[in-house]
């Protein structure tokens, strides 16, 4: 049965409006960023707000009761939490000491116009392979390497120098050495690529002019290289601070669980996992997460402010 002409005429303008809306140049940018905004709200903003709310509640077996700041007061008196915070802070500082200067120097060597390009590419590829390896697999391998028996790889190496086997994961310093070795093996290649991208953005004319003026390689490094890779340095340091304080899976796999002798391998995220997942105290675990977020934000914002990241450049 044929439809009245008036109804067809009313549908035509509506279809035209929708077409104009979809092809609008003003709305096109919003359509492109919509997936990111939706993902950010669903997986970051909403959980973050929910975590702040739960940190003021006692959540047990699906029931929530408002307790105000009780969870944070318990946290202040919690000795294990402060031990976990100390372990994470120590790990973060030491990874900064290792994973900033070492990758930077290696990147400078790779970027130098010396040696075969094929060998350089092979070296870059081999250094980046650990980043592609699963943390689970890497943790198991390093746990076997640092085994306390005489058949462990690291104990076999030190036996060549006449040393007795070390119970690496049974002592505080030994476990820390194993964690740092895992972090160095896994993330050195990633930071090398970051620094290489910064080094390759420096014009060669700077170094040529410095050479003409008689500046040596060391003077060029401190006067040209370091100032020009400052944005890359700030970025690598910022993500390293976050990665160090939020480390969990490396320790979890290295110690084959969330329990370690005298909690020497317990991190803040590991303690959050213990209280929230293993003990089902989600309110207290949320308070741990809120404190960790505040600490990371405070450190990073202070660092970004001191490095002048927030300063407006003169026009």
C-alpha positions as CSV (number, residue, x, y, z in Angstrom):
1,X,0.0,0.0,0.0
2,X,1.4,3.3,-1.1
3,X,2.3,5.8,1.7
4,X,1.0,9.3,1.6
5,X,3.3,11.9,-0.1
6,X,3.3,14.0,3.1
7,X,4.9,11.2,5.1
8,X,7.7,10.6,2.5
9,X,8.4,14.3,2.4
10,X,8.7,14.5,6.2
11,X,11.2,11.6,6.2
12,X,13.4,13.1,3.5
13,X,14.4,16.2,5.6
14,X,15.1,14.1,8.6
15,X,17.4,11.8,6.7
16,X,19.2,14.9,5.3
17,X,19.7,16.3,8.7
18,X,21.3,13.0,10.0
19,X,23.5,12.9,6.9
20,X,24.6,16.5,7.5
21,X,25.2,15.7,11.1
22,X,27.5,12.8,10.4
23,X,29.5,14.6,7.7
24,X,29.7,17.9,9.7
25,X,33.3,19.2,9.9
26,X,32.6,20.8,13.3
27,X,31.5,17.4,14.8
28,X,34.1,15.3,13.1
29,X,36.8,15.8,15.8
30,X,34.4,14.8,18.5
31,X,33.5,11.6,16.6
32,X,37.2,10.7,16.4
33,X,37.9,11.3,20.1
34,X,34.6,9.7,21.3
35,X,36.1,6.1,21.6
36,X,39.0,7.5,23.7
37,X,36.7,9.6,25.9
38,X,34.3,6.6,26.5
39,X,37.2,4.3,27.3
40,X,38.7,6.9,29.7
41,X,35.4,7.3,31.5
42,X,34.6,3.6,31.7
43,X,38.0,2.2,32.7
44,X,39.6,5.2,34.5
45,X,37.3,8.0,35.7
46,X,34.4,5.8,37.0
47,X,36.7,3.3,38.8
48,X,38.7,6.1,40.3
49,X,35.6,7.8,41.7
50,X,34.3,4.4,42.9
51,X,37.7,3.8,44.6
52,X,37.5,7.1,46.5
53,X,34.0,6.2,47.6
54,X,34.9,2.7,48.7
55,X,37.9,4.0,50.7
56,X,35.4,5.6,53.1
57,X,33.4,2.4,53.5
58,X,33.7,-1.0,55.1
59,X,33.0,-3.3,52.2
60,X,32.6,-6.9,53.3
61,X,30.7,-9.7,51.3
62,X,28.8,-7.2,49.1
63,X,27.7,-5.0,52.0
64,X,29.0,-1.4,52.4
65,X,28.9,0.8,55.4
66,X,30.2,4.3,55.7
67,X,33.1,4.5,58.1
68,X,34.6,8.0,57.2
69,X,38.3,8.1,57.6
70,X,38.6,4.9,59.7
71,X,40.4,3.1,56.9
72,X,43.0,5.8,56.5
73,X,43.5,5.9,60.3
74,X,44.1,2.1,60.3
75,X,46.5,2.6,57.4
76,X,48.5,5.2,59.3
77,X,49.1,2.6,62.1
78,X,49.7,-0.3,59.8
79,X,53.3,-1.4,60.1
80,X,53.1,-3.8,57.1
81,X,51.8,-1.0,54.9
82,X,54.7,1.2,55.7
83,X,57.1,-1.7,55.0
84,X,55.5,-2.2,51.6
85,X,55.8,1.5,50.9
86,X,59.4,1.5,51.9
87,X,60.1,-1.5,49.6
88,X,58.4,0.2,46.7
89,X,60.1,3.5,47.2
90,X,63.5,1.8,47.5
91,X,62.9,-0.2,44.4
92,X,61.8,3.0,42.5
93,X,64.8,5.0,43.5
94,X,67.3,2.3,42.5
95,X,65.6,1.7,39.2
96,X,65.9,5.4,38.5
97,X,69.6,5.2,39.3
98,X,70.1,2.3,36.9
99,X,67.5,2.8,34.2
100,X,68.2,6.4,33.4
101,X,72.0,6.8,33.0
102,X,72.8,3.3,31.6
103,X,70.2,3.4,28.7
104,X,71.2,7.0,28.0
105,X,74.9,6.1,27.6
106,X,74.1,3.1,25.5
107,X,71.8,5.2,23.3
108,X,74.6,7.8,22.9
109,X,77.0,5.0,21.8
110,X,74.5,3.5,19.4
111,X,73.7,7.0,17.9
112,X,77.3,7.7,17.3
113,X,78.6,7.4,13.7
114,X,80.8,4.5,14.6
115,X,80.6,0.9,13.8
116,X,78.5,-1.1,11.3
117,X,74.8,-0.1,11.0
118,X,73.8,-3.7,10.8
119,X,75.5,-4.4,14.2
120,X,73.8,-1.4,15.7
121,X,70.4,-2.6,14.4
122,X,71.1,-6.1,15.7
123,X,72.0,-4.6,19.1
124,X,68.9,-2.5,19.3
125,X,66.7,-5.4,18.4
126,X,68.3,-7.7,20.9
127,X,68.0,-5.1,23.7
128,X,64.3,-4.6,22.9
129,X,63.4,-8.3,22.9
130,X,63.1,-8.5,26.7
131,X,60.3,-5.9,26.7
132,X,58.3,-8.3,24.4
133,X,58.7,-11.1,26.9
134,X,55.8,-11.8,29.3
135,X,56.5,-10.7,32.8
136,X,55.2,-14.0,34.0
137,X,57.8,-15.9,31.9
138,X,60.6,-13.5,32.9
139,X,59.7,-13.8,36.6
140,X,59.8,-17.6,36.4
141,X,63.2,-17.6,34.6
142,X,64.8,-15.2,37.0
143,X,63.4,-17.2,40.0
144,X,65.3,-20.2,38.6
145,X,68.4,-18.2,37.9
146,X,68.5,-16.9,41.5
147,X,67.7,-20.2,43.0
148,X,69.4,-20.7,46.4
149,X,70.9,-24.1,45.4
150,X,74.3,-24.5,44.0
151,X,72.8,-25.4,40.6
152,X,71.2,-22.0,40.2
153,X,72.8,-20.0,37.3
154,X,73.8,-17.0,39.4
155,X,75.3,-19.3,42.1
156,X,77.2,-21.2,39.5
157,X,78.7,-17.9,38.2
158,X,79.8,-16.7,41.6
159,X,81.2,-20.2,42.3
160,X,83.8,-19.6,39.6
161,X,85.2,-16.8,41.9
162,X,85.3,-19.1,44.9
163,X,82.2,-17.8,46.6
164,X,79.7,-20.0,48.4
165,X,76.0,-20.3,47.2
166,X,73.8,-17.4,48.2
167,X,70.2,-17.8,49.3
168,X,69.2,-14.9,47.1
169,X,65.4,-14.8,47.7
170,X,65.7,-15.5,51.4
171,X,67.6,-12.3,52.2
172,X,66.4,-8.7,51.8
173,X,69.4,-7.5,49.8
174,X,69.5,-10.7,47.7
175,X,65.9,-10.4,46.8
176,X,66.4,-6.7,45.9
177,X,69.3,-7.6,43.6
178,X,67.1,-10.1,41.8
179,X,64.3,-7.6,41.3
180,X,66.7,-5.0,40.0
181,X,68.3,-7.5,37.7
182,X,64.9,-8.4,36.3
183,X,64.0,-4.7,35.9
184,X,67.3,-3.9,34.2
185,X,67.1,-6.8,31.8
186,X,63.5,-6.0,30.9
187,X,63.4,-2.2,30.6
188,X,66.9,-1.2,29.4
189,X,66.0,-1.7,25.8
190,X,62.8,0.3,26.1
191,X,64.5,3.3,27.6
192,X,67.3,3.1,25.0
193,X,64.6,3.5,22.2
194,X,63.2,6.5,24.1
195,X,66.6,8.2,24.3
196,X,67.5,7.3,20.8
197,X,64.4,9.1,19.5
198,X,65.4,12.2,21.5
199,X,69.0,12.0,20.3
200,X,68.1,11.7,16.7
201,X,66.0,14.9,16.9
202,X,69.1,17.0,17.7
203,X,70.5,18.6,14.5
204,X,74.0,17.5,13.5
205,X,74.9,21.1,12.9
206,X,75.1,21.6,16.7
207,X,77.8,19.0,17.1
208,X,79.7,20.2,13.9
209,X,79.7,23.8,15.3
210,X,80.9,22.6,18.7
211,X,83.7,20.5,17.0
212,X,84.9,23.6,15.1
213,X,85.0,25.6,18.4
214,X,87.2,22.9,19.9
215,X,84.7,21.2,22.2
216,X,85.4,17.6,23.0
217,X,83.0,14.7,23.1
218,X,82.4,15.1,26.9
219,X,81.8,18.8,26.6
220,X,79.4,18.2,23.7
221,X,77.5,15.6,25.8
222,X,76.9,18.0,28.7
223,X,76.4,21.2,26.7
224,X,74.4,19.9,23.7
225,X,73.1,16.4,24.3
226,X,71.7,16.7,27.8
227,X,69.9,20.1,27.3
228,X,68.3,18.9,24.1
229,X,67.0,15.6,25.4
230,X,65.5,17.2,28.5
231,X,61.9,16.5,27.3
232,X,62.7,12.8,26.8
233,X,64.5,12.7,30.1
234,X,61.5,14.1,31.9
235,X,59.2,11.6,30.2
236,X,61.3,8.6,31.0
237,X,61.8,9.7,34.6
238,X,58.1,10.3,35.0
239,X,57.0,6.9,33.8
240,X,59.9,5.2,35.7
241,X,58.6,6.8,39.0
242,X,55.1,5.4,38.3
243,X,56.4,2.0,37.2
244,X,58.6,1.7,40.3
245,X,55.9,2.5,42.8
246,X,53.3,0.5,41.0
247,X,55.5,-2.6,40.5
248,X,53.7,-5.8,41.5
249,X,53.8,-8.7,39.0
250,X,57.6,-8.9,38.9
251,X,57.8,-9.5,42.7
252,X,54.7,-11.7,42.6
253,X,56.3,-14.0,40.0
254,X,59.8,-13.9,41.5
255,X,58.6,-15.0,44.9
256,X,56.0,-17.4,43.4
257,X,53.2,-15.6,45.2
258,X,52.4,-12.6,47.3
259,X,54.3,-14.0,50.4
260,X,58.0,-13.4,50.9
261,X,60.3,-13.9,53.9
262,X,59.6,-11.1,56.4
263,X,57.6,-9.3,53.6
264,X,60.9,-8.3,52.0
265,X,59.3,-8.5,48.5
266,X,55.9,-7.0,49.4
267,X,55.1,-3.9,47.4
268,X,52.3,-1.4,47.9
269,X,50.3,-2.9,45.0
270,X,51.0,-6.3,46.4
271,X,49.6,-5.2,49.8
272,X,46.6,-3.8,48.0
273,X,46.1,-7.2,46.4
274,X,46.5,-9.0,49.7
275,X,43.9,-6.9,51.5
276,X,41.5,-6.6,48.7
277,X,41.6,-9.9,46.9
278,X,43.1,-12.4,49.3
279,X,41.3,-11.0,52.5
280,X,38.3,-9.5,50.8
281,X,38.7,-6.1,52.6
282,X,37.9,-3.9,49.6
283,X,37.4,-0.7,51.6
284,X,40.8,-0.9,53.2
285,X,42.4,-1.9,49.9
286,X,40.8,1.1,48.3
287,X,42.4,3.3,50.9
288,X,45.8,1.8,50.0
289,X,45.1,2.6,46.4
290,X,44.1,6.2,47.1
291,X,47.3,6.8,49.2
292,X,49.4,5.3,46.4
293,X,47.7,7.5,43.8
294,X,48.3,10.6,45.9
295,X,52.0,9.7,46.5
296,X,52.7,9.1,42.8
297,X,50.9,12.3,41.7
298,X,52.7,14.3,44.4
299,X,56.1,13.1,43.4
300,X,55.5,13.4,39.6
301,X,53.9,16.8,39.9
302,X,56.7,18.1,42.1
303,X,59.3,16.7,39.6
304,X,57.5,18.2,36.6
305,X,57.3,21.6,38.3
306,X,60.9,21.6,39.3
307,X,61.9,20.7,35.7
308,X,59.9,23.6,34.3
309,X,57.5,21.4,32.4
310,X,54.5,23.5,33.3
311,X,56.1,26.9,32.5
312,X,54.8,28.6,29.4
313,X,57.4,29.3,26.7
314,X,57.8,32.9,25.7
315,X,56.2,33.8,22.5
